[in-house]
Every structure is written in structure tokens, then in C-alpha cells.
Amino acid sequence: MDADERSLRILEQYAQAPREVGPAALSQEYLDDIAKVEALPQNQSGADKSWVHRAQANFLRHYQRAQRR
């Protein structure tokens, strides 16, 4: 059996293995932290979020200039 066949057999076994499904369990501390962040003034409807567009443009420019070495 060559390496490709072994790899395919391993992947098939993984695909057939049972998986846990259902909602992720979130701690109360995490939920409290999310509530605090959502309550911040800058996260309210109508708040200036123009910085998001600038940040996204900078992110894209940075990775467009990236070169493989």
C-alpha cells in the first residue's frame, strides 16, 4: 500500500468517526465579559465605526504586499 492509499484510509476512518455536536458551552464569566463589551459606548447603534473600514483596508494592503521568501 502506497502513501496515498494509507492517507486516504486514515482520512476515511476520521470521516466515519463519531463527532460531538451541539452548542458550545460558554462560561458565565465569558458571557459577562461579552455583555460588558457590547455595552461600551463605541458598540452602540449610531456610534462612529468608520475606523473599521480603515483597519480593513490597512489589513488588506499589508497582506497584498506580502511576498513569499
Backbone as ProteinMPNN parsed JSONL, in Angstrom:
{"seq_chain_A": "MDADERSLRILEQYAQAPREVGPAALSQEYLDDIAKVEALPQNQSGADKSWVHRAQANFLRHYQRAQRR", "coords_chain_A": {"N_chain_A": [[0.853, -1.178, 0.0], [0.652, 2.146, -0.933], [1.727, 5.498, 0.031], [-0.303, 7.362, -0.557], [-2.634, 5.775, -0.585], [-2.646, 4.921, 2.073], [-2.964, 7.382, 3.343], [-5.514, 8.131, 2.392], [-7.043, 6.087, 3.557], [-6.732, 6.653, 6.278], [-7.959, 9.18, 6.366], [-10.565, 8.45, 5.66], [-11.277, 6.845, 7.836], [-11.268, 8.807, 9.808], [-13.342, 10.433, 8.851], [-15.509, 8.772, 9.275], [-15.628, 8.567, 11.996], [-17.34, 9.143, 15.087], [-18.646, 12.352, 15.978], [-18.691, 15.062, 18.298], [-21.557, 16.96, 18.698], [-23.536, 19.914, 18.851], [-24.361, 22.783, 20.878], [-21.736, 25.024, 21.857], [-20.288, 25.1, 25.091], [-20.45, 27.856, 27.108], [-18.814, 29.772, 29.515], [-20.061, 31.472, 32.452], [-18.541, 33.661, 33.168], [-17.344, 34.334, 30.714], [-19.643, 35.032, 29.23], [-20.461, 37.239, 30.742], [-18.306, 38.975, 30.25], [-18.647, 39.411, 27.497], [-21.088, 40.764, 27.536], [-20.278, 43.13, 28.831], [-18.525, 44.245, 26.913], [-20.281, 44.604, 24.764], [-21.856, 46.579, 25.84], [-20.354, 48.868, 25.8], [-19.853, 52.314, 24.888], [-18.872, 52.766, 22.25], [-19.825, 50.599, 20.899], [-22.462, 50.889, 20.41], [-25.511, 51.393, 18.596], [-25.349, 53.68, 15.947], [-22.951, 54.76, 16.703], [-19.719, 56.024, 15.757], [-18.15, 54.124, 13.437], [-16.287, 54.213, 11.502], [-13.608, 53.697, 11.584], [-13.336, 51.001, 11.269], [-13.446, 50.428, 8.549], [-11.087, 51.66, 7.672], [-9.21, 50.135, 9.08], [-9.656, 47.608, 7.967], [-8.925, 48.108, 5.287], [-6.201, 48.714, 5.633], [-5.291, 46.259, 6.606], [-5.763, 44.59, 4.374], [-4.063, 45.837, 2.48], [-1.587, 45.401, 3.683], [-1.29, 42.548, 3.544], [-1.498, 42.172, 0.815], [0.885, 43.135, -0.083], [2.64, 41.301, 0.84], [5.255, 38.954, 0.38], [6.387, 35.84, -0.807], [9.133, 34.092, 0.51]], "CA_chain_A": [[0.0, 0.0, 0.0], [1.494, 3.338, -1.004], [1.418, 6.57, 0.986], [-1.595, 7.956, -0.892], [-3.693, 4.876, -0.124], [-2.659, 4.984, 3.54], [-3.553, 8.677, 3.709], [-6.945, 8.066, 2.137], [-7.663, 5.213, 4.55], [-6.77, 7.409, 7.538], [-8.99, 10.206, 6.233], [-11.866, 7.779, 5.678], [-11.541, 6.474, 9.229], [-11.607, 10.044, 10.505], [-14.653, 10.885, 8.387], [-16.521, 7.889, 9.83], [-15.603, 8.63, 13.46], [-18.413, 9.988, 15.647], [-18.235, 13.693, 16.392], [-19.569, 15.743, 19.233], [-22.318, 18.04, 18.075], [-24.341, 20.661, 19.804], [-23.841, 24.122, 21.167], [-20.539, 25.13, 22.689], [-20.571, 25.526, 26.466], [-19.802, 29.129, 27.41], [-18.835, 30.04, 30.956], [-20.754, 32.698, 32.843], [-17.539, 34.728, 33.108], [-17.226, 34.726, 29.307], [-20.878, 35.736, 28.861], [-20.416, 38.553, 31.402], [-17.349, 39.803, 29.512], [-19.29, 39.797, 26.236], [-22.095, 41.787, 27.86], [-19.559, 44.382, 29.108], [-18.023, 44.784, 25.652], [-21.425, 45.064, 23.979], [-22.43, 47.767, 26.481], [-19.477, 50.018, 25.629], [-20.449, 53.348, 24.027], [-18.468, 52.626, 20.851], [-20.511, 49.46, 20.298], [-23.885, 51.189, 20.322], [-26.034, 51.789, 17.293], [-25.117, 55.086, 15.653], [-21.578, 55.154, 17.047], [-18.827, 56.11, 14.598], [-17.386, 52.897, 13.229], [-15.544, 54.395, 10.261], [-12.277, 53.138, 11.776], [-13.344, 49.604, 10.832], [-13.121, 50.431, 7.12], [-9.662, 51.964, 7.553], [-8.457, 48.981, 9.574], [-9.777, 46.548, 6.96], [-8.118, 48.498, 4.13], [-4.795, 48.547, 6.021], [-5.068, 44.814, 6.691], [-5.67, 44.07, 3.012], [-2.845, 46.364, 1.87], [-0.44, 44.712, 4.28], [-1.15, 41.186, 3.028], [-1.306, 42.215, -0.637], [2.302, 43.398, -0.318], [3.444, 40.189, 1.369], [5.929, 38.165, -0.639], [6.925, 34.549, -0.371], [10.598, 34.095, 0.508]], "C_chain_A": [[0.899, 1.241, 0.0], [0.99, 4.421, -0.039], [0.067, 7.207, 0.711], [-2.736, 7.094, -0.388], [-3.793, 4.889, 1.398], [-3.313, 6.281, 4.005], [-5.059, 8.669, 3.514], [-7.659, 7.188, 3.164], [-7.77, 5.921, 5.902], [-7.857, 8.461, 7.485], [-10.387, 9.598, 6.273], [-12.235, 7.367, 7.098], [-11.943, 7.703, 10.037], [-13.007, 10.515, 10.128], [-15.773, 10.048, 9.001], [-16.608, 7.965, 11.359], [-16.734, 9.53, 13.966], [-17.845, 11.326, 16.117], [-19.219, 14.232, 17.418], [-20.277, 16.866, 18.488], [-23.135, 18.735, 19.152], [-23.705, 22.002, 20.093], [-22.599, 24.052, 22.05], [-20.95, 25.608, 24.074], [-19.764, 26.795, 26.755], [-19.922, 29.398, 28.907], [-19.578, 31.344, 31.235], [-19.802, 33.882, 32.803], [-17.388, 35.242, 31.678], [-18.463, 35.519, 28.881], [-20.935, 37.123, 29.496], [-19.459, 39.497, 30.676], [-17.934, 40.278, 28.188], [-20.319, 40.906, 26.483], [-21.425, 43.133, 28.129], [-19.081, 45.038, 27.817], [-19.173, 45.326, 24.807], [-22.036, 46.335, 24.552], [-21.567, 49.006, 26.314], [-20.098, 51.033, 24.661], [-20.103, 53.175, 22.545], [-19.137, 51.442, 20.156], [-22.016, 49.679, 20.172], [-24.265, 51.591, 18.904], [-25.826, 53.289, 17.104], [-23.725, 55.566, 16.008], [-20.717, 55.149, 15.778], [-17.977, 54.842, 14.518], [-16.574, 52.985, 11.929], [-14.133, 53.823, 10.368], [-12.203, 51.697, 11.278], [-12.939, 49.523, 9.363], [-11.636, 50.716, 6.907], [-8.814, 50.774, 7.994], [-8.495, 47.843, 8.548], [-8.914, 46.86, 5.735], [-6.624, 48.327, 4.433], [-4.42, 47.078, 6.084], [-4.869, 44.236, 5.291], [-4.4, 44.545, 2.316], [-1.605, 45.634, 2.389], [-0.239, 43.339, 3.649], [-1.039, 41.135, 1.508], [0.161, 42.449, -0.973], [3.194, 42.252, 0.141], [4.027, 39.385, 0.203], [6.46, 36.883, -0.028], [8.447, 34.593, -0.465], [11.128, 32.702, 0.329]], "O_chain_A": [[1.796, 1.366, 0.834], [-0.042, 4.262, 0.614], [-0.646, 7.56, 1.651], [-3.702, 7.61, 0.173], [-4.893, 4.869, 1.951], [-4.113, 6.283, 4.941], [-5.8, 9.147, 4.372], [-8.765, 7.516, 3.595], [-8.784, 5.8, 6.59], [-8.605, 8.627, 8.449], [-11.297, 10.18, 6.863], [-13.383, 7.526, 7.514], [-12.858, 7.639, 10.858], [-13.772, 10.947, 10.991], [-16.871, 10.557, 9.224], [-17.572, 7.472, 11.946], [-17.046, 10.55, 13.352], [-16.711, 11.407, 16.589], [-20.406, 13.906, 17.408], [-19.656, 17.623, 17.741], [-23.381, 18.184, 20.226], [-22.621, 22.306, 19.594], [-22.441, 23.148, 22.87], [-21.859, 26.428, 24.209], [-18.537, 26.794, 26.655], [-20.999, 29.266, 29.489], [-19.705, 32.203, 30.363], [-20.205, 34.989, 32.445], [-17.312, 36.45, 31.457], [-18.339, 36.563, 28.24], [-21.4, 38.076, 28.87], [-19.759, 40.678, 30.504], [-17.734, 41.429, 27.802], [-20.399, 41.868, 25.72], [-21.937, 44.17, 27.708], [-19.217, 46.25, 27.647], [-19.049, 46.39, 24.201], [-22.672, 47.094, 23.821], [-22.008, 50.102, 26.658], [-20.793, 50.648, 23.721], [-20.948, 53.411, 21.682], [-19.021, 51.3, 18.939], [-22.756, 48.746, 19.859], [-23.436, 52.066, 18.128], [-26.1, 54.075, 18.011], [-23.352, 56.682, 15.645], [-20.956, 54.373, 14.852], [-17.194, 54.539, 15.419], [-16.221, 51.966, 11.335], [-13.522, 53.497, 9.35], [-11.129, 51.223, 10.906], [-12.171, 48.64, 8.979], [-10.996, 50.089, 6.062], [-7.816, 50.446, 7.352], [-7.479, 47.196, 8.295], [-8.246, 45.971, 5.206], [-5.87, 47.849, 3.585], [-3.33, 46.7, 5.654], [-3.924, 43.486, 5.05], [-3.732, 43.763, 1.64], [-0.699, 45.299, 1.627], [0.879, 43.002, 3.257], [-0.535, 40.152, 0.964], [0.634, 42.017, -2.024], [4.39, 42.247, -0.149], [3.372, 39.172, -0.818], [6.919, 36.855, 1.114], [8.983, 35.096, -1.452], [12.342, 32.501, 0.301]]}, "name": "protein", "num_of_chains": 1, "seq": "MDADERSLRILEQYAQAPREVGPAALSQEYLDDIAKVEALPQNQSGADKSWVHRAQANFLRHYQRAQRR"}
